Amino acid sequence: MGDGGAPLDPEALIRTFARHRVQYVLIGALGARMYGFPRVTADADVTPDRSPANVERLAAALRELEAKIYTETVPEGLAFDCTPAMLARAETWNLTTRAGRLDVAFLPAGTAGYDDLAPRAIHFRVYDVDLAVARLEDIMRSKIAADRPRDRHDVLIIREMLTRRPPEGKT
């Protein structure tokens, strides 16, 4: 991709968040890959719980991951005061970390955030960690609302995946 940052290392991200007990839901293309979505992605997208204690744990995990603000003009990242107060200043943070690109979206497009996504999330056992992943329908809902060219293409694929999936409880 030529983004100048470290390649995506989902294991390092997931294990670091688990070590810090960060409550979050994995969203985006990486979340969709848990259901067999075919597109490889260069970043991870997460929606954390906004509670003060969780944002404190998130800030600590991001400091451990050496998070910096990602911009296309400075892909190696800009210095970032990774504190709960700073994290509270924006709905979305595009970051680069030693484990690759990470987008933290407190309020992903088309959703009401963690409290909307977490109760419906599907739990996977990944790297010996319980990983909450947004339902494929919720990932699609967010991609429809974001409406970027890549998202429009992803929605077509996810719709097809959903039509081929057995009904709930029928495997």
C-alpha positions in Angstrom: 0.0 0.0 0.0 3.0 2.3 0.4 1.5 3.7 3.7 4.9 3.8 5.3 3.7 2.2 8.5 4.0 -1.3 9.9 2.0 -4.0 8.2 -1.2 -5.0 9.9 -0.6 -7.4 12.7 -4.1 -8.3 14.0 -2.7 -10.7 16.6 -0.7 -7.9 18.2 -3.7 -5.5 18.2 -6.1 -8.1 19.6 -3.7 -9.4 22.3 -2.7 -5.9 23.4 -6.4 -4.8 23.7 -7.1 -8.0 25.6 -4.2 -7.5 28.0 -5.6 -4.0 28.8 -9.2 -5.4 29.0 -10.4 -2.9 26.4 -14.1 -3.5 25.6 -14.7 -3.0 21.9 -16.3 -4.5 18.8 -14.3 -5.3 15.6 -16.0 -3.7 12.6 -15.0 -3.0 9.0 -13.4 -5.3 6.4 -11.3 -7.1 9.1 -14.5 -7.9 11.0 -16.2 -9.0 7.8 -13.3 -11.4 7.1 -14.3 -13.3 10.2 -17.4 -14.3 8.3 -15.5 -15.2 5.1 -15.5 -11.8 3.4 -12.9 -12.1 0.6 -11.2 -8.6 0.5 -7.9 -8.3 2.4 -7.6 -5.1 4.3 -4.6 -3.1 5.5 -6.2 -1.8 8.6 -8.3 -2.7 11.6 -11.4 -0.8 12.6 -12.8 -0.9 16.2 -15.7 0.6 18.1 -14.8 0.9 21.8 -17.1 1.3 24.7 -17.1 5.0 25.7 -17.2 4.5 29.5 -14.4 6.5 31.2 -12.8 3.3 32.6 -12.7 1.7 29.2 -11.4 4.8 27.4 -8.6 4.9 30.1 -7.7 1.2 29.2 -7.9 2.1 25.5 -5.5 5.0 25.9 -3.1 2.7 27.8 -3.3 0.0 25.0 -2.7 2.7 22.3 0.3 4.0 24.2 1.7 0.5 24.3 1.1 0.2 20.6 2.9 3.5 20.1 -0.1 5.0 18.3 0.3 8.1 16.2 -2.1 10.0 14.1 -2.2 8.7 10.5 -2.4 11.1 7.6 -1.7 10.4 3.9 0.9 13.2 3.9 2.7 11.9 7.0 2.1 8.2 6.8 4.6 7.4 9.6 2.3 9.3 11.9 2.1 12.5 13.8 2.8 12.6 17.6 -0.4 11.9 19.5 -1.2 12.8 23.1 -2.8 9.4 23.8 -4.9 10.3 26.8 -8.6 9.7 27.6 -9.2 13.5 27.3 -7.7 13.6 23.9 -9.5 10.5 22.7 -12.8 12.1 23.8 -12.2 15.0 21.4 -13.2 13.2 18.2 -15.6 10.5 17.1 -12.9 8.8 14.9 -9.2 8.5 15.1 -7.1 7.2 12.2 -4.0 5.9 13.7 -0.8 4.1 12.8 0.7 1.8 15.4 3.6 -0.7 15.6 0.9 -3.3 14.8 -0.3 -1.5 11.7 -3.1 0.9 10.8 -6.0 1.2 13.3 -9.1 3.2 13.0 -10.9 3.9 16.3 -14.5 4.9 15.5 -16.6 5.6 18.6 -19.6 6.3 16.3 -19.3 4.4 13.0 -21.5 5.6 10.1 -25.0 4.3 10.3 -24.7 3.0 13.9 -25.2 4.3 17.4 -21.7 3.0 18.4 -20.7 0.4 20.9 -24.0 0.1 22.7 -25.7 -0.5 19.4 -23.2 -3.1 18.1 -22.0 -5.0 21.2 -25.3 -6.7 22.2 -25.7 -8.1 18.7 -22.0 -8.9 18.2 -20.8 -12.5 17.4 -18.0 -13.8 19.6 -15.1 -15.6 18.1 -12.2 -17.2 19.8 -9.1 -15.7 18.1 -5.5 -15.9 19.4 -6.9 -17.4 22.6 -9.0 -14.2 23.1 -12.7 -13.6 23.1 -13.2 -11.3 20.2 -16.5 -9.4 19.7 -17.2 -8.9 16.0 -20.1 -6.8 14.7 -22.7 -8.8 12.9 -22.3 -8.9 9.1 -25.6 -7.0 8.8 -24.3 -4.2 11.0 -21.0 -4.0 9.1 -23.0 -3.7 5.9 -25.3 -1.0 7.5 -22.2 1.0 8.4 -20.7 0.6 4.9 -24.0 1.7 3.3 -24.0 4.8 5.4 -20.3 5.6 4.8 -21.0 5.3 1.0 -17.4 5.4 -0.2 -16.7 3.7 -3.5 -14.9 0.8 -1.8 -17.8 0.5 0.7 -20.3 0.3 -2.2 -18.4 -2.6 -3.7 -18.1 -4.3 -0.3 -21.8 -4.0 0.3 -22.5 -5.9 -2.9 -20.3 -8.8 -1.7 -21.7 -8.8 1.8 -25.3 -8.8 0.5 -24.4 -11.9 -1.6 -22.8 -13.5 1.4 -25.9 -12.9 3.5 -28.2 -14.4 0.8 -26.1 -17.6 0.8 -26.0 -17.9 4.6 -28.2 -20.5 6.2 -31.0 -19.0 8.4 -30.2 -18.4 12.1 -30.0 -21.7 14.0 -29.9 -23.8 10.8 -26.4 -25.0 10.0 
